Amino acid sequence: MKIGLIADTHMPGTIDALWPHASSAFHGVDVILHAGDLHTLDIVDHLSDIAPTYVSRGNGDVGIIDERLQDTWLLEAKGIQVGLIHHFPSPARKSPEHLEKYLVKHFGEVLPDVLIYGHTHLEDVRTVNNRLFINPGSPTLPRNQSLRPGTLGVMEIAADHVHTRLLQLTDHGIEEHEEFAAHVHPR
């Protein structure tokens, strides 16, 4: 299963439409997960033309009502539970215990094996206690700075293996930013 990962598009406001090469990065994906702060449904409609799209409601999405938006999502892919949320504590800065408490608070009894989150605009992929945390960054406001091409991601799931590529958008296309492979054992 191939999944497109995007967050913090802030559109319109940053730009009116996603750069064409950003959209082409999702060619052939089975589903797209947007980790919030979209501001209007225009980007969701655009992404939904590429593949089914699920969005976690961000702090900038207050008042947007649509069945594709929820505070959190928990989806099953090849036996692996994939969670989607906008705001999540940084796995680089918080203890594993703090992360677990936050997961339980927002996901209840069934916790994700892989969590996609946004909010910080800082791309990051890391494993903590056999749980994979992925922030694809922002394609429009990378590192919470000025408007310029940023990052997004593509994740492939096969059995207990998750392969993630973070992609750097440029003025001329897409470059590989970082590549990660992790074994995830469903709980």
C-alpha positions in Angstrom: 0.0 0.0 0.0 1.3 3.4 -1.0 0.3 6.5 1.0 0.9 10.2 0.3 1.7 12.3 3.3 1.2 16.1 3.5 0.6 18.6 6.2 0.3 22.3 6.9 -0.6 23.5 3.4 -2.2 26.7 4.7 -4.1 27.3 1.4 -5.2 29.7 0.3 -3.1 32.2 2.2 0.3 30.9 1.2 -0.6 30.1 -2.4 -3.9 29.5 -4.2 -3.1 26.0 -5.6 -0.5 23.3 -4.8 2.5 23.3 -7.1 1.9 20.8 -10.0 5.1 18.9 -9.1 3.9 18.5 -5.5 0.7 16.9 -6.8 2.7 14.6 -9.2 4.6 13.2 -6.2 1.3 11.5 -5.2 0.9 9.7 -8.6 -0.1 6.1 -7.9 -0.8 6.4 -4.2 -3.7 4.5 -2.8 -4.6 7.1 -0.2 -3.5 10.6 0.9 -3.2 11.6 4.6 -3.2 15.4 5.3 -2.1 16.2 8.9 -4.1 19.4 9.1 -4.0 23.2 8.8 -5.4 23.3 5.3 -7.7 26.4 5.9 -10.2 25.6 3.2 -11.5 22.5 1.5 -10.0 23.4 -1.9 -6.8 21.4 -1.2 -8.8 18.4 0.0 -10.9 18.5 -3.2 -7.7 18.7 -5.2 -6.0 15.8 -3.4 -9.3 13.8 -3.5 -9.1 13.9 -7.3 -5.7 12.0 -7.0 -6.7 9.5 -4.3 -9.1 9.1 -1.3 -8.0 11.8 1.2 -8.3 11.9 5.0 -7.5 15.0 7.0 -6.9 15.6 10.7 -8.4 18.9 11.8 -5.7 21.4 12.6 -5.9 24.6 14.7 -6.3 26.6 11.5 -9.3 24.5 10.4 -11.9 25.6 13.0 -15.3 25.7 11.5 -14.6 23.5 8.5 -17.2 20.7 8.3 -16.6 17.8 6.0 -16.7 14.0 6.4 -13.0 13.9 5.3 -12.0 15.9 8.4 -11.8 14.5 11.9 -9.6 15.4 14.9 -8.0 12.0 14.5 -8.1 9.0 12.2 -7.1 5.4 12.7 -6.8 3.5 9.5 -5.6 -0.1 9.0 -3.1 -0.8 6.2 -1.7 -4.3 5.6 -2.3 -5.1 9.3 -0.6 -2.0 10.6 -2.6 0.7 12.4 -1.9 4.1 11.0 -2.9 7.1 13.0 -3.4 10.7 11.8 -3.4 13.8 14.0 -2.5 17.4 13.6 -0.9 18.4 16.8 1.5 16.0 18.5 4.4 16.5 20.9 7.8 16.2 19.2 9.2 12.7 19.6 12.7 14.3 19.5 11.9 16.3 22.6 9.4 14.3 24.7 9.9 11.1 26.7 8.4 7.8 25.3 6.1 7.8 28.3 4.8 11.3 27.5 4.2 10.2 23.9 2.3 7.1 25.0 0.0 9.2 27.3 -0.8 11.6 24.5 -1.6 8.7 22.2 -3.9 7.1 24.7 -5.7 10.4 25.3 -6.4 10.9 21.6 -6.7 7.4 20.3 -8.1 5.4 23.2 -7.5 1.6 23.5 -6.3 0.9 19.9 -3.1 2.8 19.4 -1.4 3.4 16.0 1.8 1.5 15.0 2.6 4.5 12.8 1.6 8.1 13.6 1.4 10.8 11.0 1.3 14.3 12.5 1.9 18.0 11.5 1.7 21.4 13.2 5.4 22.2 13.5 6.2 22.4 9.8 9.4 20.4 10.6 9.9 17.2 8.7 10.9 14.3 10.9 10.8 10.5 10.9 11.8 8.5 13.9 11.0 5.3 15.8 10.3 5.4 19.5 9.5 2.1 21.3 8.7 0.3 18.0 6.3 3.0 17.0 7.0 5.1 13.9 6.3 8.8 14.0 6.3 10.8 10.8 5.9 14.6 10.2 6.0 15.3 6.4 6.7 19.0 7.1 5.0 21.6 5.0 5.0 21.9 1.2 4.4 25.7 1.4 5.9 27.0 4.6 8.8 24.7 5.4 10.3 25.1 8.9 7.5 27.6 9.6 9.3 30.3 7.5 8.4 32.2 4.4 6.6 30.8 1.3 8.8 28.5 -0.7 8.9 24.9 -1.8 9.0 22.6 1.2 8.5 18.9 1.9 6.0 16.1 1.7 6.2 12.3 2.0 5.3 9.0 0.5 5.1 5.9 2.7 4.9 2.3 1.5 3.6 -0.5 3.8 4.2 -4.2 3.1 3.6 -6.7 5.9 5.7 -5.4 8.9 7.9 -3.2 6.8 7.3 0.6 6.4 9.4 2.5 3.9 9.1 6.3 4.0 10.6 8.9 1.6 10.5 12.6 2.5 10.6 14.6 -0.7 12.0 18.1 -1.1 10.0 20.3 -3.5 12.2 22.7 -5.6 11.4 25.4 -8.1 12.1 22.8 -10.8 10.7 19.5 -9.5 11.2 17.0 -6.7 14.4 15.8 -5.0 14.8 12.9 -2.5 15.2 14.6 0.9 15.6 11.6 3.2 14.7 7.9 3.0 13.8 5.7 6.0 13.0 2.1 6.4 11.5 0.6 9.6 10.2 -2.7 10.8 6.9 -2.2 12.6 5.3 -5.0 14.6 1.6 -4.6 14.9 0.5 -4.6 18.5 
